[in-house]
């Protein structure tokens, strides 16, 4: 099986500090991880974690218009090769934060976007 598990859902926001205030102080979620360099926040509600990312100018995801579900794989290149042969449409090439993770987007038949994730 190519996909090992369904992973972290995440959203795009326009202002990470305001989103942090909302999820922590209004919703009562707990901060699991925060990375101000890449403007990323993970908050926990019960056993579930939500990723929150601040969009940059020209980012492919617009605040308020997306929610992304990730699927964990062992090897992005191999997974991409197999899925392309089956007609998968990839939205972008592999993106990487060195030493942290690698990701690549794809779309289903209705244009819903998902993300393959390799850490």
HUQUI-V9445 format. One record per pair of residues at least 24 apart in sequence whose ideal C-beta (glycine too) atoms are under 10 Angstrom apart, sorted by sequence separation. I is the first residue (numbers start at 1). J is the second residue. D is the distance in Angstrom with one decimal. If there is no record, write none. Layout:
# HUQUI-V9445
i=[I;I]
j=[J;J]
d=[D;D]
This chain:
# HUQUI-V9445
i=[15;16;17;19;80;89;91;94;16;77;79;13;76;80;90;23;75;76;77;79;13;76;88;23;72;73;10;22;10;60;70;73;10;20;60;19;70;83;8;19;20;19;60;68;70;71;16;18;80;16;17;68;79;16;9;10;11;12;13;15;16;79;8;9;10;11;12;13;14;15;76;8;9;10;11;12;13;14;75;76;77;7;8;9;10;11;12;13;76;8;10;12;69;71;72;73;75;7;12;19;61;68;69;70;71;72;73;74;60;67;68;69;70;71;72;73;67;68;69;70;71;72;12;66;68;70;72;12;13;14;15;69;12;14;68;11;12;13;14;10;12;13;11;12;61;11;12;60;11;12;11;12;10;11;12;10;11;40;9;10;9;10;38;8;9;10;37;40;8;9;7;8;35;38;6;7;6;7;8;5;6;7;35;5;6;7;3;4;5;3;4;5;2;3;4;3;4;2;3;1;2;2;2;3;2;2;2;3;2;10;9;8;6;7;7;8;7;3;5;7;3;4;2;3;4]
j=[39;40;41;43;104;113;115;118;41;102;104;39;102;106;116;50;102;103;104;106;41;104;116;52;101;102;40;52;41;91;101;104;42;52;92;52;103;116;42;53;54;54;95;103;105;106;52;54;116;53;54;105;116;54;48;49;50;51;52;54;55;118;48;49;50;51;52;53;54;55;116;49;50;51;52;53;54;55;116;117;118;49;50;51;52;53;54;55;118;51;53;55;112;114;115;116;118;51;56;63;105;112;113;114;115;116;117;118;105;112;113;114;115;116;117;118;113;114;115;116;117;118;59;113;115;117;119;60;61;62;63;117;61;63;117;61;62;63;64;61;63;64;63;64;113;64;65;113;65;66;66;67;66;67;68;67;68;97;67;68;68;69;97;68;69;70;97;100;69;70;69;70;97;100;69;70;70;71;72;70;71;72;100;71;72;73;70;71;72;71;72;73;71;72;73;73;74;73;74;73;74;75;78;79;79;80;82;83;83;115;115;115;114;115;116;117;117;114;117;119;116;117;116;117;118]
d=[9.5;7.9;9.4;9.0;6.5;10.0;9.1;8.6;6.0;9.5;8.3;8.9;5.6;8.5;8.9;7.4;9.6;7.9;9.3;9.7;8.8;5.5;9.8;6.7;9.9;9.6;8.5;9.3;9.5;7.5;9.5;9.2;8.3;7.4;7.0;5.0;7.4;8.5;7.5;9.2;9.8;7.5;9.8;9.4;9.9;9.2;6.7;9.5;7.6;7.8;8.6;8.0;6.0;4.0;8.4;9.2;7.0;9.7;5.7;6.6;9.6;8.3;9.5;8.3;6.7;7.3;8.2;7.1;7.1;9.6;6.0;6.1;6.1;3.0;5.9;5.5;5.7;6.5;10.0;8.4;9.2;9.3;7.8;7.0;6.7;7.3;7.5;7.2;4.9;5.1;5.9;4.8;8.9;6.3;9.9;5.3;6.6;9.4;9.9;9.0;9.4;9.8;9.1;7.3;7.2;8.0;7.0;6.9;7.6;9.8;6.6;5.6;4.6;5.6;5.1;5.6;9.5;6.9;7.3;7.4;6.7;7.3;7.0;7.3;5.3;4.3;7.7;9.0;9.9;8.9;8.4;10.0;4.1;4.1;10.0;8.5;6.7;5.1;7.8;9.2;5.1;8.0;8.2;7.9;8.3;8.5;7.7;8.6;9.6;5.5;6.6;8.7;8.9;5.3;8.0;7.5;7.4;9.3;6.1;5.2;6.7;8.4;6.5;8.8;5.0;7.4;9.4;9.7;8.2;7.3;7.6;5.2;9.2;8.4;6.4;4.1;7.5;6.4;8.9;9.3;5.8;4.9;8.8;7.4;7.9;9.9;9.9;8.0;5.1;4.6;4.7;9.5;8.6;7.0;6.4;5.9;6.7;5.9;9.6;9.6;8.3;9.0;8.0;7.9;5.0;9.8;6.1;9.8;7.2;8.4;9.8;9.1;9.4;8.6;9.7;7.6;5.7;10.0;9.6;9.6;7.8;9.6;8.7;9.8;9.8]
